[in-house]
């Protein structure tokens, strides 16, 4: 049986443990990342169960979406019971809010990167069953928020990347479900 010895230079003697430590550290990070990811999945699943329960409590029975009026109307024909609406992209403007405003029992409306304006929010003024309104990256501002002051059952309002200021939020001071 032969024995082999590896002769290392001084720099190699220093580098080898550093490389080994770096490998071990990377391995530990990968394990920690996997554990965190599994925790995230479990939390997301629990939250989605909670969200489904919340939707049930709010009376949400169907979902429809659209990037423009025609698509939204076509999807609503397929799901006439829909009371959860998602509008997205620039083609979804005030005319889509007019369509959504015709839904008697509208519970949730989300608008993402859409072309809705302050005037379009007037179509939601009488939607007293609306529970969640999320407006992301829209051009609405303070005058549009004034149309929302009669939504007394509103529990969740998200205004992200809009032109709404603190002055506009004063219109919502009588809404107490989400305060």
Phi, psi and omega in degrees: 000131181262149175246140179240137178240140179254123180264121182254144174283170181299317180294324178293325179295330179278317184291320184303312177294327178294316178296317179298317178295318180296318178298314180298318179298317178297319178299316179295321177296320179296318178295315179298320178297319179295317178297316179296319179297316178298321176296320178297315180299315179297319179293317179299317179296319178295318180293323180292326174296317177297319181295317177299321178295319178298317178298319177299316180297327181277353179082024178285124182243343182199159186233139173217151180221170178189151175259353174200175184302314182299316180295317179297314179297320178297318179291326177290331175293325178287328182233072183295344179271000184299132174225018174233113187242138174235124178247132181214154181076165188296340179288342180272100183240206183301328179296331175288324176294327177296318177295313179298325180295342177279350179281112185302317188254036182301124182250322183224133174225128178236132176235120183241123177048042183255172184260025180290151184236177177304315181298324181296329180295344177300334179291346180259355188303329182256015181273069187291347176270356181298126183253328182224130177229120181236119181238108182245128176052056175241170183265013181292153180223202186300319182291332177290322181297332179301330179292346184266356187294344180265004182275072190291343178263004180296122181252338186219118179233121177242121177237094186241129181057051175240183177261014181287134179246178176303324180297324178290327181292341177302329178298340185260009186297337179274353177276115189250352183293329183251006180269000000 
